[in-house]
Amino acid sequence: MKIDPYFNDFLQNIRLTDNQKDDLKRGHRTLRDRLDADEDLSKIIVSTFLQGSYRRSTAIRPVADKRADVDVIVVTDLNKDNVTPQEIINLFLPFVEKHYKGKYRIQGRSIGIELSYVDLDIVITSAPSEVDEDALQSRSVLTDLSLEDFSNRYDWRLTKSWSDNDLINGYALNENVRKAAEWQLQPLWIPDRDAQCWVETHPLEQIRWTREKNCNTNGHYINVVKALKWFRLQKITDIKHPKGYPVEHMIGDCCPDNIQSVAEGVCTTLENIVSNYSPFRSLQVTPTLPDRGVASHNVWKRIFSEDFCAFYDHVVTYAKIAREAIDASSLKEQAKKWQELFGNKFPDAPDDESKKSLSSNPGGFSERSEPTIIGGGRFA
């Protein structure tokens, strides 16, 4: 018996719940509807769309008093050469004062909104090119479906003819739509209030890259990211950074293609982090990780060298434990080792797997005659 079904239950326990997904949808849809209806802002807004871990399907369930979060890109028609970062943010202050008074804060590159049920980030951009403006108003960009809502790598395409109506109604996309060449969009520019300049970002390329990586890993990559994000949250508690997307980006760089399971992906990714960044650890310097679609942007630029070194040392320790889990001779021992990485969200295995089912397990996990079906691993 393989460990895969146990990973399925573990991943089910750390994924966003249906209620949390509903809260995210309610939060971002309300925000986007209010922006569209605003008498002043609607005149300068070209498009609003989702980015971040929710859209990429790499989000994990928040713990303690934390809330699920979603990022909303707001594309404007304002030329970055004619407006400063502070000026463009100031244009949105009456809006957040009206709808989110006492619940928002101005951050370095966004406006954060803290509601009782969800956190929102408004990320404002300057005007795109005329060609990209048309693309940014298409359904392929505006959709609020996430990657794990699609059963095939071709079900979401950055093309003009793509629409989510058929997918929402349970129909397959037209073959011509699925095979159409995708737009090659340019990065967007967002205001960095602290640095008082505009910086490039390419959220749509991050989404597209994640889709391709998930396909190239037999549908396991998204779940490898979830598992290792949970590991980071549970086991590396002595440092604040890196977290979030910088960690996800490093996982993407180190996760091999053609992996056959989440377990294999977790183990080999940790081992590759150890081997790939050993020279940087020796020199005690933070590595440079170019962003997807914006090679000039270093995703790890803000990570101090001491935090990188501490993070790396933790990975060294747990990469060895992951390898011990892979090599363990019994299912019981494998599960125990994986629990050292993931905590009690990872289920126990029975003492005698040939005779005992897991129905008597205090954790209440399902019997392992068939694997649990979860999202994130359905790309063809």
TORBA-291773 format. One record per residue: x, y, z of N, C-alpha, C in turn; residue number from 1. Coordinates in steps of 0.001 Angstrom, whole numbers. Example, Ala and Ser with C-alpha at 12.3 -4.5 7.8 and 13.67 -1.06 7.14 Angstrom:
2
REC;13190;-5690;7800;12300;-4500;7800;13200;-3300;7800;1
REC;12850;-2250;7080;13670;-1060;7140;12900;30;7870;2
END
This chain:
380
REC;845;-1203;0;0;0;0;878;1250;0;1
REC;566;2214;-841;1348;3424;-960;865;4499;-4;2
REC;1740;5515;178;1429;6616;1083;508;7646;430;3
REC;298;7544;-886;-451;8570;-1616;-1818;8895;-1011;4
REC;-2641;7893;-644;-3953;8237;-82;-3858;9024;1225;5
REC;-2797;8809;1984;-2612;9565;3223;-2287;11028;2904;6
REC;-1497;11234;1844;-1237;12593;1398;-2522;13260;929;7
REC;-3395;12495;286;-4668;13061;-160;-5485;13598;1003;8
REC;-5555;12810;2087;-6293;13269;3266;-5601;14466;3918;9
REC;-4280;14427;3966;-3529;15560;4514;-3811;16826;3720;10
REC;-3757;16732;2404;-3997;17905;1565;-5429;18404;1698;11
REC;-6359;17476;1865;-7744;17880;2084;-7877;18704;3365;12
REC;-7052;18383;4346;-7107;19071;5641;-6457;20445;5632;13
REC;-5616;20733;4643;-4935;22030;4634;-5399;22926;3495;14
REC;-6291;22414;2644;-6833;23239;1580;-7858;24205;2135;15
REC;-8129;25282;1387;-9225;26180;1737;-10530;25400;1771;16
REC;-11347;25668;2765;-12651;25019;2834;-13589;25661;1815;17
REC;-14697;25008;1557;-15688;25584;643;-16203;26919;1171;18
REC;-16399;27014;2488;-16867;28275;3075;-15838;29387;2895;19
REC;-14559;29041;3063;-13517;30044;2861;-13453;30491;1411;20
REC;-13630;29571;480;-13659;29945;-936;-14856;30851;-1228;21
REC;-15987;30546;-618;-17174;31386;-810;-16931;32793;-251;22
REC;-16242;32867;896;-15919;34174;1479;-15001;34974;573;23
REC;-14025;34296;-22;-13124;34975;-941;-13890;35520;-2151;24
REC;-14777;34706;-2689;-15559;35144;-3841;-16449;36330;-3477;25
REC;-17090;36233;-2322;-17965;37339;-1900;-17160;38620;-1710;26
REC;-15973;38490;-1103;-15150;39666;-851;-14662;40329;-2115;27
REC;-14097;39545;-3036;-13517;40175;-4228;-14602;40611;-5208;28
REC;-15716;39898;-5271;-16782;40314;-6179;-17419;41606;-5710;29
REC;-17609;41737;-4404;-18167;42983;-3859;-17230;44147;-4143;30
REC;-15929;43938;-3930;-14946;44980;-4197;-14959;45376;-5665;31
REC;-14938;44411;-6545;-14881;44709;-7978;-16166;45377;-8456;32
REC;-17310;44953;-7925;-18574;45597;-8285;-18594;47056;-7823;33
REC;-18066;47301;-6634;-18032;48676;-6118;-17095;49550;-6948;34
REC;-15985;49000;-7389;-15073;49754;-8246;-15736;50087;-9580;35
REC;-16427;49122;-10154;-17114;49351;-11431;-18198;50414;-11304;36
REC;-18808;50480;-10114;-19920;51405;-9916;-19476;52781;-9433;37
REC;-18213;52927;-9070;-17742;54205;-8535;-17727;55265;-9632;38
REC;-18336;56393;-9342;-18528;57433;-10355;-17203;57962;-10899;39
REC;-16189;58083;-10035;-14908;58641;-10461;-13943;57562;-10953;40
REC;-13767;56493;-10170;-12779;55493;-10512;-13150;54699;-11763;41
REC;-14440;54486;-11974;-14862;53703;-13141;-14411;54340;-14448;42
REC;-14159;55647;-14432;-13726;56353;-15636;-12269;56060;-15991;43
REC;-11495;55629;-15019;-10069;55391;-15287;-9704;53918;-15211;44
REC;-10648;53055;-14831;-10349;51626;-14682;-10563;50898;-16002;45
REC;-9548;50203;-16454;-9610;49404;-17665;-10119;47993;-17364;46
REC;-9645;47430;-16251;-9936;46027;-15947;-9614;45750;-14491;47
REC;-10293;44759;-13905;-9916;44216;-12600;-9849;42702;-12729;48
REC;-8805;42114;-12176;-8705;40654;-12229;-7949;40132;-11016;49
REC;-8051;38841;-10794;-7458;38209;-9617;-6045;37736;-9899;50
REC;-5199;37847;-8887;-3874;37254;-8944;-3627;36556;-7602;51
REC;-2423;36081;-7404;-2046;35519;-6114;-2309;34029;-5985;52
REC;-2076;33527;-4780;-2139;32079;-4542;-3537;31514;-4734;53
REC;-4581;32303;-4482;-5944;31815;-4705;-6165;31516;-6182;54
REC;-5762;32429;-7057;-5942;32234;-8495;-5054;31095;-9005;55
REC;-3843;30966;-8419;-2938;29904;-8850;-3254;28564;-8186;56
REC;-4196;28528;-7267;-4586;27306;-6541;-3456;26763;-5670;57
REC;-2642;27656;-5128;-1575;27247;-4218;-1809;27758;-2795;58
REC;-3002;28276;-2529;-3321;28785;-1192;-3564;27629;-230;59
REC;-3224;27842;1043;-3522;26865;2083;-4459;27487;3108;60
REC;-5034;26638;3916;-5995;27070;4919;-5313;27926;5985;61
REC;-5840;29109;6278;-5246;29943;7331;-5445;29317;8704;62
REC;-4566;29642;9626;-4629;29090;10978;-4873;30212;11981;63
REC;-5274;29798;13190;-5515;30720;14297;-6506;31801;13873;64
REC;-6145;33069;14072;-7069;34159;13752;-6836;34740;12364;65
REC;-6036;34049;11558;-5778;34524;10203;-6985;34271;9310;66
REC;-7071;35072;8222;-8162;34924;7260;-7585;34604;5887;67
REC;-8394;33970;5065;-7991;33761;3679;-7863;35117;2991;68
REC;-7000;35199;1989;-6788;36480;1320;-6792;36322;-195;69
REC;-7097;37411;-855;-7127;37414;-2324;-6646;38775;-2809;70
REC;-5859;38762;-3896;-5320;39994;-4483;-6131;40371;-5714;71
REC;-6491;41642;-5800;-7236;42150;-6953;-6383;43191;-7675;72
REC;-6014;42881;-8912;-5295;43838;-9757;-6301;44821;-10346;73
REC;-6020;46108;-10221;-6866;47151;-10804;-6040;47876;-11864;74
REC;-6350;47605;-13127;-5618;48210;-14239;-6263;49546;-14581;75
REC;-5490;50624;-14545;-6014;51957;-14873;-5505;52398;-16244;76
REC;-6053;53520;-16722;-5592;54077;-18000;-4627;55238;-17786;77
REC;-4076;55344;-16586;-3179;56448;-16250;-1741;56108;-16629;78
REC;-1084;57005;-17326;296;56807;-17750;1236;57007;-16567;79
REC;2097;56027;-16328;3005;56103;-15182;3984;57269;-15298;80
REC;4188;57778;-16509;5094;58908;-16688;4463;60228;-16272;81
REC;3143;60198;-16066;2432;61441;-15744;1852;61455;-14339;82
REC;2058;60375;-13581;1492;60309;-12236;2472;59576;-11320;83
REC;2613;60044;-10112;3520;59402;-9159;2803;58262;-8445;84
REC;3553;57332;-7850;2912;56261;-7072;1973;56793;-6000;85
REC;2384;57825;-5281;1537;58362;-4224;269;58989;-4798;86
REC;397;59655;-5938;-769;60312;-6538;-1806;59292;-6981;87
REC;-1374;58181;-7554;-2356;57208;-8027;-3030;56510;-6841;88
REC;-2292;56280;-5776;-2903;55696;-4575;-3902;56668;-3965;89
REC;-3564;57976;-3975;-4464;58980;-3402;-5818;58998;-4104;90
REC;-5836;58658;-5400;-7095;58640;-6143;-8061;57603;-5586;91
REC;-7550;56565;-4937;-8392;55488;-4423;-8773;55680;-2953;92
REC;-8202;56694;-2305;-8492;56885;-888;-9960;57228;-607;93
REC;-10620;58107;-1385;-12051;58352;-1128;-12880;57079;-1250;94
REC;-12506;56208;-2170;-13241;54947;-2361;-13131;54049;-1128;95
REC;-11906;53835;-639;-11755;52945;524;-12303;53596;1789;96
REC;-12243;54924;1866;-12845;55621;3008;-14354;55417;3024;97
REC;-14951;55412;1854;-16405;55262;1753;-16858;53843;2070;98
REC;-16170;52854;1521;-16639;51470;1625;-15934;50642;2702;99
REC;-14717;51059;3089;-13944;50223;4010;-13289;51077;5111;100
REC;-13972;52086;5543;-13432;53004;6553;-13026;52237;7818;101
REC;-11828;52494;8292;-11326;51835;9486;-10867;50411;9265;102
REC;-10958;49942;8027;-10600;48551;7731;-9478;48442;6694;103
REC;-8923;49557;6261;-7891;49510;5234;-6581;50114;5756;104
REC;-5490;49767;5075;-4187;50352;5380;-3419;50514;4067;105
REC;-2646;51581;3981;-1827;51822;2799;-510;51067;2978;106
REC;-223;50150;2053;982;49351;2121;1977;49833;1053;107
REC;3146;49217;1038;4181;49670;112;3748;49647;-1339;108
REC;3056;48543;-1740;2674;48400;-3145;1194;48086;-3331;109
REC;400;48258;-2317;-1028;47948;-2430;-1802;48632;-1315;110
REC;-3116;48495;-1391;-4003;48932;-310;-4615;47673;288;111
REC;-4312;47395;1541;-4828;46212;2207;-6146;46494;2910;112
REC;-7079;45558;2793;-8386;45682;3436;-8608;44455;4312;113
REC;-8887;44671;5581;-9111;43580;6525;-10584;43544;6920;114
REC;-11295;42528;6442;-12684;42322;6819;-12762;41195;7833;115
REC;-13915;40980;8401;-14055;39942;9419;-13908;38547;8841;116
REC;-14141;38412;7543;-14172;37091;6936;-13123;36875;5847;117
REC;-12436;37950;5411;-11467;37820;4330;-10552;39041;4323;118
REC;-9324;38861;3816;-8410;39975;3575;-8314;40219;2077;119
REC;-8321;41488;1687;-8226;41862;287;-7028;42773;84;120
REC;-6383;42667;-1066;-5317;43587;-1454;-5679;44209;-2793;121
REC;-5722;45547;-2838;-5928;46259;-4095;-4560;46626;-4646;122
REC;-4222;46071;-5811;-2936;46342;-6456;-3223;47162;-7706;123
REC;-2828;48426;-7701;-3148;49361;-8776;-2022;49358;-9812;124
REC;-2380;49410;-11091;-1359;49467;-12145;-1594;50676;-13039;125
REC;-537;51061;-13739;-651;52133;-14716;-1212;51588;-16025;126
REC;-1313;52447;-17028;-1953;52069;-18291;-1119;51050;-19061;127
REC;-1761;50008;-19588;-1055;49063;-20473;-1036;49600;-21896;128
REC;-397;48864;-22801;-441;49239;-24208;-1856;49041;-24742;129
REC;-2155;49627;-25895;-3492;49489;-26472;-3812;48032;-26798;130
REC;-2806;47291;-27275;-3007;45876;-27591;-3324;45089;-26327;131
REC;-2556;45306;-25277;-2777;44589;-24027;-4070;45022;-23346;132
REC;-4486;46267;-23550;-5728;46737;-22942;-6905;45900;-23408;133
REC;-6929;45566;-24679;-7996;44714;-25216;-7951;43332;-24578;134
REC;-6752;42771;-24451;-6610;41451;-23847;-7022;41454;-22376;135
REC;-6692;42511;-21664;-6973;42586;-20229;-8464;42747;-19930;136
REC;-9266;42978;-20968;-10712;43060;-20802;-11407;41774;-21248;137
REC;-10622;40754;-21566;-11191;39494;-22044;-11606;38612;-20876;138
REC;-12445;37619;-21151;-12905;36697;-20107;-11762;35851;-19555;139
REC;-10741;35590;-20365;-9635;34767;-19888;-8877;35450;-18757;140
REC;-8922;36777;-18723;-8286;37537;-17650;-9270;37821;-16518;141
REC;-10493;38167;-16862;-11480;38587;-15870;-12054;37441;-15041;142
REC;-11952;36205;-15515;-12551;35076;-14808;-12071;34983;-13362;143
REC;-12954;34527;-12482;-12524;34294;-11098;-12347;32805;-10812;144
REC;-12322;31990;-11874;-11987;30582;-11701;-10490;30447;-11412;145
REC;-10126;29485;-10562;-8722;29240;-10248;-8226;28044;-11059;146
REC;-6925;27791;-11023;-6356;26728;-11847;-6952;25365;-11536;147
REC;-7251;25081;-10270;-7775;23759;-9954;-9241;23596;-10342;148
REC;-9856;24645;-10873;-11207;24516;-11415;-11192;23923;-12821;149
REC;-10006;23765;-13396;-9888;23254;-14757;-9364;21827;-14734;150
REC;-9920;20978;-15593;-9527;19574;-15617;-8445;19293;-16654;151
REC;-8107;20279;-17468;-7147;20073;-18550;-6285;21313;-18688;152
REC;-5034;21152;-19051;-4120;22284;-19175;-4602;23307;-20195;153
REC;-5430;22878;-21157;-5898;23776;-22199;-7232;24435;-21848;154
REC;-7765;24143;-20667;-9072;24687;-20325;-9017;26160;-19937;155
REC;-7846;26663;-19616;-7693;28113;-19437;-6598;28592;-20369;156
REC;-6977;29502;-21265;-6043;30013;-22260;-6138;31527;-22317;157
REC;-4989;32196;-22455;-4964;33647;-22615;-5217;33985;-24074;158
REC;-6487;33836;-24477;-6886;34123;-25853;-8190;34906;-25853;159
REC;-8436;35617;-26945;-9628;36449;-27045;-10899;35622;-27075;160
REC;-10838;34446;-27699;-12032;33631;-27880;-12384;32780;-26656;161
REC;-11501;32757;-25643;-11756;31921;-24463;-12900;32498;-23634;162
REC;-13755;31615;-23125;-14836;32020;-22226;-15040;30933;-21185;163
REC;-15402;31335;-19983;-15628;30347;-18918;-17076;29875;-18863;164
REC;-17929;30353;-19752;-19342;29975;-19693;-19544;28473;-19873;165
REC;-18856;27890;-20875;-19015;26452;-21103;-18495;25649;-19913;166
REC;-17354;26055;-19360;-16770;25323;-18237;-17669;25388;-17013;167
REC;-18230;26559;-16750;-19135;26717;-15604;-20352;25818;-15767;168
REC;-20803;25634;-17002;-21977;24802;-17269;-21633;23334;-17503;169
REC;-20358;22989;-17332;-19951;21588;-17415;-19628;21085;-18810;170
REC;-19440;22002;-19766;-19122;21598;-21130;-17635;21795;-21419;171
REC;-17116;21035;-22341;-15716;21160;-22740;-15542;22351;-23668;172
REC;-14354;22917;-23655;-14065;24017;-24553;-13989;23528;-25998;173
REC;-14309;24438;-26892;-14134;24160;-28310;-12660;23848;-28592;174
REC;-12410;22848;-29436;-11045;22415;-29719;-10202;23546;-30300;175
REC;-10781;24390;-31115;-10035;25510;-31694;-9612;26502;-30626;176
REC;-10469;26701;-29622;-10141;27605;-28522;-9006;27030;-27685;177
REC;-9074;25731;-27437;-8060;25092;-26598;-6681;25116;-27232;178
REC;-6621;25119;-28554;-5337;25057;-29244;-4881;26403;-29805;179
REC;-5654;27437;-29551;-5288;28760;-30071;-4020;29268;-29388;180
REC;-3205;29997;-30142;-1983;30577;-29587;-2346;31625;-28538;181
REC;-1601;31641;-27457;-1894;32572;-26365;-1249;33932;-26606;182
REC;-1874;34961;-26014;-1292;36295;-26053;56;36310;-25339;183
REC;962;37107;-25843;2230;37377;-25165;2136;38779;-24569;184
REC;1534;38865;-23399;1278;40168;-22786;2535;40723;-22129;185
REC;2589;42044;-22050;3698;42723;-21401;3458;42799;-19892;186
REC;4525;42940;-19112;4339;43146;-17664;3553;44422;-17393;187
REC;2976;44485;-16217;2277;45685;-15762;3186;46448;-14794;188
REC;2882;47722;-14602;3661;48555;-13682;2797;48913;-12480;189
REC;3333;48658;-11283;2612;48973;-10056;3403;49995;-9252;190
REC;2712;50806;-8440;3409;51847;-7686;4087;51287;-6439;191
REC;5349;51637;-6239;6050;51332;-4998;6146;52636;-4219;192
REC;5244;52791;-3257;5152;54064;-2532;6407;54328;-1713;193
REC;6979;53274;-1121;8164;53448;-280;9374;53877;-1105;194
REC;9555;53226;-2260;10698;53563;-3119;10408;54751;-4035;195
REC;9150;55194;-4049;8714;56316;-4874;9051;56098;-6349;196
REC;8701;54893;-6820;8930;54592;-8236;7922;53548;-8680;197
REC;7895;53272;-9983;7040;52242;-10536;7872;50989;-10780;198
REC;7312;49818;-10468;8031;48556;-10653;7179;47602;-11485;199
REC;7853;46734;-12232;7152;45796;-13103;6663;44564;-12348;200
REC;5551;44020;-12795;5032;42757;-12279;4284;42063;-13418;201
REC;4209;40732;-13351;3539;39988;-14436;2710;38853;-13840;202
REC;1617;39187;-13157;811;38155;-12491;230;37124;-13439;203
REC;-129;37530;-14657;-699;36562;-15599;343;35546;-16048;204
REC;1595;35959;-16155;2648;35016;-16497;2901;34047;-15341;205
REC;2773;34528;-14102;2897;33637;-12946;1815;32555;-12974;206
REC;615;32948;-13350;-481;31977;-13438;-224;30990;-14574;207
REC;153;31511;-15738;413;30640;-16884;1561;29676;-16589;208
REC;2630;30186;-15974;3785;29345;-15635;3367;28227;-14682;209
REC;2551;28556;-13704;2089;27558;-12738;1254;26491;-13418;210
REC;408;26901;-14360;-380;25924;-15124;524;24946;-15849;211
REC;1554;25459;-16529;2458;24593;-17282;3276;23693;-16356;212
REC;3720;24241;-15241;4497;23435;-14295;3639;22316;-13731;213
REC;2405;22592;-13427;1522;21565;-12891;1316;20446;-13906;214
REC;1194;20824;-15162;1067;19811;-16215;2330;18972;-16327;215
REC;3481;19618;-16286;4756;18918;-16463;5114;18024;-15277;216
REC;4409;18184;-14173;4648;17341;-12986;3492;16362;-12773;217
REC;2793;16047;-13835;1674;15098;-13764;577;15551;-12797;218
REC;388;16859;-12709;-671;17398;-11868;-339;17490;-10403;219
REC;921;17277;-10013;1284;17244;-8594;1838;18562;-8064;220
REC;2293;19444;-8941;3024;20627;-8472;2215;21489;-7503;221
REC;972;21785;-7853;154;22641;-6997;62;22076;-5584;222
REC;-58;20764;-5475;-167;20146;-4156;1174;20056;-3435;223
REC;2267;19952;-4192;3595;20040;-3573;3768;21413;-2927;224
REC;3335;22451;-3628;3416;23805;-3078;2585;23913;-1803;225
REC;1365;23430;-1837;519;23485;-637;1194;22776;541;226
REC;1702;21564;279;2324;20787;1354;3517;21527;1943;227
REC;4372;22084;1097;5567;22753;1600;5259;24111;2213;228
REC;4214;24772;1769;3779;25992;2454;3313;25655;3877;229
REC;2607;24536;3998;2155;24121;5330;3357;23769;6215;230
REC;4324;23047;5646;5563;22739;6360;6238;24020;6838;231
REC;6343;25011;5954;6955;26296;6323;6215;26933;7489;232
REC;4907;26881;7454;4089;27505;8490;4215;26787;9827;233
REC;4309;25468;9786;4292;24674;11009;5675;24492;11637;234
REC;6707;24386;10816;8006;23960;11323;9086;25036;11327;235
REC;8932;26078;10539;9939;27145;10535;9309;28371;11187;236
REC;9364;28400;12492;8630;29413;13261;9532;30474;13887;237
REC;10842;30352;13692;11766;31289;14336;12122;32481;13457;238
REC;11644;32502;12212;11888;33631;11308;10578;34030;10646;239
REC;10455;35309;10332;9236;35814;9688;9281;35640;8178;240
REC;10472;35781;7615;10651;35677;6165;11771;34684;5864;241
REC;11704;34036;4684;10754;34178;3579;9452;33436;3852;242
REC;8396;33887;3211;7100;33220;3263;6343;33583;2001;243
REC;5154;33016;1842;4303;33372;721;4934;33089;-632;244
REC;4823;34071;-1537;5265;33825;-2904;6768;33571;-3042;245
REC;7659;34254;-2313;9082;33912;-2433;9366;32426;-2184;246
REC;8696;31837;-1189;8868;30407;-940;8284;29602;-2093;247
REC;7095;29977;-2553;6472;29269;-3671;7351;29323;-4915;248
REC;7962;30468;-5160;8819;30610;-6337;10023;29673;-6243;249
REC;10650;29595;-5076;11791;28688;-4905;11359;27237;-5085;250
REC;10179;26892;-4585;9652;25538;-4790;9512;25263;-6283;251
REC;8992;26238;-7025;8831;26068;-8464;10148;25852;-9173;252
REC;11183;26561;-8752;12498;26404;-9366;13124;25051;-9039;253
REC;12758;24461;-7908;13435;23252;-7428;12615;21972;-7568;254
REC;11342;22089;-7875;10511;20892;-8032;10762;20273;-9404;255
REC;11189;19012;-9479;11488;18400;-10780;10211;18138;-11583;256
REC;10336;18120;-12884;9247;17671;-13746;9123;16149;-13648;257
REC;7985;15648;-14118;7749;14197;-14233;7732;13453;-12896;258
REC;7465;14149;-11801;7327;13440;-10529;6057;12600;-10557;259
REC;6061;11508;-9804;4955;10561;-9829;4036;10677;-8618;260
REC;4396;11510;-7644;3562;11657;-6453;3924;12944;-5739;261
REC;3029;13384;-4851;3318;14554;-4023;4472;14250;-3080;262
REC;4502;13046;-2528;5590;12658;-1626;6943;12800;-2312;263
REC;7048;12274;-3529;8295;12401;-4270;8627;13860;-4525;264
REC;7614;14652;-4887;7841;16064;-5164;8325;16823;-3960;265
REC;7742;16564;-2787;8164;17236;-1558;9612;16895;-1242;266
REC;9945;15610;-1287;11293;15163;-931;12342;15717;-1888;267
REC;12112;15569;-3181;13120;16009;-4153;13236;17528;-4195;268
REC;12145;18242;-3960;12210;19697;-3923;13073;20169;-2764;269
REC;12872;19609;-1577;13697;19970;-423;15164;19643;-689;270
REC;15420;18484;-1257;16807;18103;-1551;17431;19030;-2590;271
REC;16651;19456;-3571;17176;20357;-4588;17445;21749;-4031;272
REC;16615;22191;-3088;16901;23468;-2419;18256;23387;-1721;273
REC;18496;22272;-1037;19765;22087;-325;20941;22119;-1303;274
REC;20837;21375;-2400;21965;21297;-3333;22119;22578;-4153;275
REC;21004;23160;-4608;21083;24334;-5484;21614;25570;-4780;276
REC;21296;25708;-3494;21637;26946;-2795;22729;26771;-1751;277
REC;23415;25629;-1812;24535;25400;-912;25638;26456;-1051;278
REC;26016;26856;-2280;27047;27899;-2398;26640;29222;-1747;279
REC;25357;29578;-1855;24885;30819;-1251;24932;30729;272;280
REC;24586;29537;786;24668;29352;2248;26108;29454;2721;281
REC;27027;28901;1959;28439;28956;2337;28940;30403;2382;282
REC;28465;31204;1434;28869;32611;1372;28003;33506;2257;283
REC;26919;32923;2797;25971;33663;3641;25385;34868;2887;284
REC;24968;34621;1646;24313;35647;843;22989;35100;315;285
REC;22022;35954;162;20710;35564;-349;20776;35355;-1859;286
REC;20227;34265;-2367;20246;34049;-3820;19320;35008;-4549;287
REC;19563;35147;-5842;18716;35952;-6714;17774;35019;-7465;288
REC;16457;35277;-7365;15460;34457;-8050;14636;35355;-8978;289
REC;14932;35362;-10276;14200;36224;-11219;12730;35850;-11309;290
REC;11882;36847;-11322;10437;36634;-11355;10004;36087;-12714;291
REC;8858;35393;-12726;8293;34885;-13976;7855;36063;-14841;292
REC;8440;36176;-16013;8037;37226;-16930;8709;38562;-16713;293
REC;9415;38739;-15593;10134;39991;-15318;11495;39612;-14748;294
REC;12423;39297;-15635;13719;38782;-15203;14495;39776;-14350;295
REC;14206;41065;-14513;14922;42088;-13743;14450;42173;-12293;296
REC;13327;41537;-11994;12783;41587;-10637;13235;40373;-9837;297
REC;13963;40602;-8763;14436;39544;-7882;13395;39282;-6803;298
REC;12765;38117;-6849;11698;37773;-5910;12207;37760;-4460;299
REC;13484;37444;-4275;14065;37340;-2931;14855;38583;-2537;300
REC;14637;39691;-3201;15414;40903;-2952;15297;41382;-1508;301
REC;14123;41230;-910;13893;41776;428;14188;40784;1558;302
REC;14745;39624;1224;15051;38626;2247;16475;38841;2739;303
REC;16626;39104;4036;17954;39301;4615;18746;37995;4584;304
REC;20049;38125;4490;20899;36943;4384;20773;36034;5596;305
REC;20626;36616;6787;20496;35775;7986;19199;34972;7975;306
REC;18140;35549;7397;16879;34806;7286;17000;33692;6251;307
REC;17668;33979;5131;17897;32920;4143;18684;31775;4753;308
REC;19738;32092;5483;20577;31045;6077;19784;30207;7075;309
REC;18958;30858;7886;18138;30121;8850;17134;29231;8135;310
REC;16506;29766;7091;15558;28981;6296;16264;27781;5674;311
REC;17409;28006;5090;18166;26942;4435;18534;25846;5439;312
REC;18983;26217;6612;19383;25226;7617;18204;24360;8046;313
REC;17026;24967;8158;15828;24178;8458;15555;23176;7335;314
REC;15674;23625;6098;15408;22742;4958;16386;21570;4953;315
REC;17644;21816;5293;18627;20733;5366;18153;19645;6328;316
REC;17685;20072;7487;17212;19116;8501;16021;18313;7999;317
REC;15057;19003;7427;13818;18324;7052;13919;17587;5723;318
REC;14873;17950;4883;15104;17170;3667;15565;15767;4027;319
REC;16358;15643;5071;16812;14326;5520;15634;13506;6051;320
REC;14738;14167;6765;13565;13466;7300;12648;13022;6163;321
REC;12495;13873;5159;11661;13506;4004;12248;12304;3282;322
REC;13562;12262;3134;14187;11109;2493;13998;9854;3342;323
REC;14070;9986;4661;13820;8843;5543;12387;8352;5388;324
REC;11463;9271;5184;10063;8890;4965;9916;8110;3667;325
REC;10557;8581;2622;10496;7895;1332;11083;6488;1433;326
REC;12168;6349;2176;12890;5077;2244;12367;4128;3319;327
REC;11455;4574;4169;10963;3731;5261;10295;2473;4701;328
REC;10480;1374;5399;9994;81;4893;8522;-156;5175;329
REC;7989;455;6211;6582;232;6563;5779;1512;6389;330
REC;4499;1341;6108;3604;2485;5961;3499;3268;7255;331
REC;3505;2555;8379;3433;3187;9687;4615;4139;9890;332
REC;5805;3689;9551;7001;4506;9730;7015;5677;8755;333
REC;6550;5444;7531;6453;6541;6572;5568;7660;7116;334
REC;4393;7284;7597;3454;8283;8114;4053;9047;9294;335
REC;4760;8361;10167;5382;9013;11322;6415;10042;10872;336
REC;7199;9680;9868;8199;10612;9368;7557;11829;8708;337
REC;6505;11587;7928;5834;12725;7297;5189;13632;8339;338
REC;4751;13060;9447;4195;13871;10529;5251;14792;11135;339
REC;6516;14393;11065;7576;15264;11563;7700;16516;10707;340
REC;7300;16423;9443;7299;17607;8575;6010;18404;8667;341
REC;4884;17708;8748;3595;18370;8562;2724;18449;9812;342
REC;3129;17790;10903;2318;17847;12108;1129;16906;12063;343
REC;169;17161;12960;-933;16207;13127;-2006;16293;12053;344
REC;-1853;17186;11090;-2776;17186;9954;-2500;16003;9027;345
REC;-1320;15418;9149;-1009;14223;8367;-1472;13003;9155;346
REC;-2260;12112;8549;-2891;11018;9305;-1920;9915;9709;347
REC;-2287;9224;10789;-1566;8024;11209;-1852;6881;10243;348
REC;-908;5954;10181;-1140;4685;9499;-1341;3615;10553;349
REC;-2106;2559;10266;-2353;1512;11260;-1087;707;11545;350
REC;-1056;73;12711;90;-763;13068;246;-1935;12120;351
REC;-880;-2507;11680;-851;-3635;10752;-1767;-3288;9597;352
REC;-1198;-2670;8560;-2036;-2176;7465;-2743;-3274;6707;353
REC;-2281;-4508;6861;-2924;-5598;6132;-4231;-6029;6775;354
REC;-4437;-5662;8049;-5632;-6129;8747;-6510;-4989;9247;355
REC;-5894;-3863;9578;-6666;-2780;10176;-7020;-1723;9151;356
REC;-8218;-1236;9228;-8597;-96;8414;-8411;1154;9250;357
REC;-8515;2297;8594;-8341;3540;9330;-9642;4076;9894;358
REC;-10715;3324;9763;-11990;3798;10297;-11964;3897;11808;359
REC;-11053;3154;12454;-10954;3210;13908;-9926;4227;14373;360
REC;-9269;4893;13419;-8259;5890;13745;-8929;7079;14428;361
REC;-8405;7591;15549;-9009;8741;16223;-9164;9952;15316;362
REC;-8305;10037;14296;-8429;11174;13385;-9592;11041;12438;363
REC;-10191;9859;12333;-11365;9671;11498;-11076;9668;10014;364
REC;-9864;9271;9604;-9529;9291;8187;-10135;8097;7475;365
REC;-10321;8254;6184;-11042;7256;5415;-10227;5992;5204;366
REC;-10910;4892;5012;-10253;3634;4713;-9545;3737;3367;367
REC;-8381;3080;3253;-7528;3306;2107;-7694;2273;989;368
REC;-8908;1834;726;-9096;940;-406;-8999;1712;-1712;369
REC;-9381;3007;-1687;-9272;3881;-2851;-8741;5226;-2389;370
REC;-8013;5936;-3218;-7501;7242;-2823;-8598;8280;-2737;371
REC;-8434;9257;-1819;-9317;10396;-1753;-9062;11286;-2944;372
REC;-10113;11796;-3570;-9958;12676;-4728;-9916;14104;-4247;373
REC;-8868;14833;-4630;-8723;16203;-4212;-8458;17075;-5415;374
REC;-8521;18395;-5216;-8243;19320;-6300;-6756;19514;-6475;375
REC;-6387;20088;-7614;-5021;20481;-7853;-4218;19455;-8616;376
REC;-4720;18239;-8782;-3961;17234;-9488;-4692;16696;-10696;377
REC;-5488;17520;-11357;-6355;17034;-12409;-5961;17489;-13791;378
REC;-4779;18077;-13938;-4383;18535;-15255;-3954;17350;-16114;379
REC;-4438;17303;-17314;-4056;16219;-18236;-2744;16556;-18921;380
END
